[in-house]
Amino acid sequence: KVMAANGDKHIVKCAMDQIIEAEMKGEISEANTIYIVENINVA
């Protein structure tokens, strides 16, 4: 939601941005996004 609000002004800065951007493009599902984020937090 935050990235969508920023529109084209948002610059990808970290892995989380890449994951969220991939979800927004439909490349990965919301379930996959949550799985990846939870595992990053564990690591």
Contacts in CASP RR format, 6 or more apart in sequence:
PFRMAT RR
TARGET T0000
AUTHOR 0000-0000-0000
METHOD contacts of the structure
MODEL  1
KVMAANGDKHIVKCAMDQIIEAEMKGEISEANTIYIVENINVA
3 10 0 8 1.000
3 17 0 8 1.000
3 20 0 8 1.000
3 21 0 8 1.000
3 24 0 8 1.000
4 24 0 8 1.000
10 17 0 8 1.000
12 18 0 8 1.000
12 21 0 8 1.000
15 40 0 8 1.000
16 37 0 8 1.000
16 40 0 8 1.000
19 28 0 8 1.000
19 33 0 8 1.000
19 36 0 8 1.000
19 37 0 8 1.000
20 33 0 8 1.000
22 28 0 8 1.000
22 33 0 8 1.000
23 29 0 8 1.000
23 30 0 8 1.000
23 32 0 8 1.000
23 33 0 8 1.000
28 36 0 8 1.000
END
